[in-house]
Amino acid sequence: MILKKTYRTLALTAGALVATGAHAQSSVQLYGLIDMSAVTYTTNANAAGNHVIGMGHAGEPWFSGSRWGLRGAEDIGGGNKIIFTLESEYVVANGQGEDGTQFFDRDSWVGLENPTLGKITVGFQDTIAKDFSGLYADPYVSTTFSTKEGAYTNSNNFKQLVFYAAGPTGTRSENSIAWRKLFNNGIYAAADYQFSNSTQFATGSGYQAALGYNGPGFSFGGFYDHTNNGGFTDQTWSLGGDYRFGIGRVNAGYFHYLGNQGSLGDRQDNAWTVSFKLAPHGPLDYELGYQQMHVKNAAYDTNGNIPNANSGLFDPAATTVHNGFKETIYASTFYHLSKRTELYLAADYMKLHGGYTVSTTFGHTNQLEVATGIRTRF
């Protein structure tokens, strides 16, 4: 039997579905992550100030949204690769999709990767400011600037800095085009633009740019974010970095936000964060962090709370503005069973001051959260 040179074989390997061809090498990988916060404890979980003990943190895992996805690449020659990612999130505790209306609610994009041009992607994807600032705002993610997606942990009280890196549709951009490149000299550059897909070109659109440097044992940089929400303009700029030494890592960052509120003037936020990670030889590592988010001249949303930055959700009928700040301290330890699987114990304590209010405390000014769980990858 004579086999044609253009044959194609399909093989299932551990965690990957791989297809190979005679002319163009291609691959499709099935991958995923499962995070199950087995036991959680939360104070001030209702208006009466009661606590709750349950499975999952507010119905979701503490660190990483559980997800599965398909990631593909095809080498088309000349150093060019066509790449794509389709990724969906689900909740392990009840088996439901994280977003019942959007199947691929984490990623849905296709792009081109080239050693000279960098990485260009179009579709539904992380904002570049989110991926960039996670390096200094979250001790659980990458230690260097990278063209790969992935920044910020999931649904805990110290995550809220992520919204300073959001666009018109949140921390993931719809109808967007993004460019990322890591140069040989350590410089990292990225930019993205989100289309409004309406006849009013600017309304609902946004753009971001980031520039950083990966040095020997440290990374440093900043981003600028411009968002148009319903005729109002929001702007953020941020600076931060990390320093790595032996078994340790120190991260620090600053965010400045201006949110236009029409006749009420601009909301002005100043936020900063510092965190540490120690990973001694052995199966354990330890994290400790602190952050403050200050608001000035901020209008409440229709529920009487401070809305997230870049959301455009302030109450247009509001006649008063508020000042205040939120501070959060958090800590965790991981016990690594293998390269893929770990057990964790985590906690955070949030304190609200002045006119800063959030819906999750039901009118109370503080909240303690504790969780144990397991996280594994495939």
Secondary structure, DSSP 8 states (H G I E B T S, - for coil): ----TT-EEEEEETTEEEEEESSS-EEEEEEEEEEEEEEEEESS-STT---EEESSBTTB-SSS--EEEEEEEEEEETTEEEEEEEEEEB-TTT--BSSTT-SS-SEEEEEEEETTTEEEEEEEEE-HHHHHHHHHH-TTS-SS--SS---S-SSSTTGGGGGGG-BTTBSEEEEEEEEEEE-TTSEEEEEEEE---SSSSSTT-EEEEEEEEEETTEEEEEEEEEEEETTEEEEEEEEEEEEEETTEEEEEEEEEEEEE-GGG-EEEEEEEEEEEEE--SSSEEEEEEEEEEEEEEE---TTSS---TTS--S-TT----EEEEEEEEEEEEEEESSSSEEEEEEEEEEEEEET---GGGTT-SEEEEEEEEEEEE-
